[in-house]
Structures are given as C-alpha cells and as structure tokens.
Amino acid sequence: MTDNFLRLSGVITEKPTFKKSPSGLQHCNLVVEHRSMQEEAGLPRNVFCYMPVAASGILASQLKDKLSKGMQIRVSGFITYHQSANKLGKLVLHAQYIEQI
C-alpha cells in the first residue's frame, strides 16, 4: 500500500458543521476554496476550485472549536466519490490532517 495523499490549501467558505453519528463518532464537514497560479505546458495558469472536506473521529473532535469561515487552512487526505440520495455525485476530500496557515 502506498501513501497517495492530496494536499490542498485554501479558505474555508462557510461555517463548518459538526455532527455525531448514531454510533457516537464525531464528523466535521466544510468547503475549502483553493486559488493558485500553476504552470501548464510552460505557461502560467490561474486555477481555483471548491472542495468539500470531511473529517471524522478524533480529528473532527479536535477541530470542534478551532475552525471558522474565512480561515486559511492546509488539508491532507484522500479523495473519494460521494453520491447523494438523488444520485448527484461529488468528490470529497477526507481529511487526515488539517492545519491553520
């Protein structure tokens, strides 16, 4: 097994939500807006995206009173596909590490 983590930095766009599952596991959901200048085919390119982020367990519990809208963060984790009940899909970054920058 290899460590295939994605790192993304950006600004939290709305107030993070915190919920507990029926089994008592803490979950945190937020959205990060990323903007940067990248190089593609030898030319500069402005890039941006909105990435839903989910944190669970101990990490979510540690973040409970530490995250807020407008905060600059760096997130590391893995991406997975989530599908809602109405069959709309989206990619979600499941955080393994979050830090304020």
Salt bridges, closest charged atoms under 4 A:
GLU33 OE2 - ARG35 NE 2.52
GLU40 OE1 - ARG45 NH1 2.65
GLU99 OE2 - ARG74 NH1 2.60
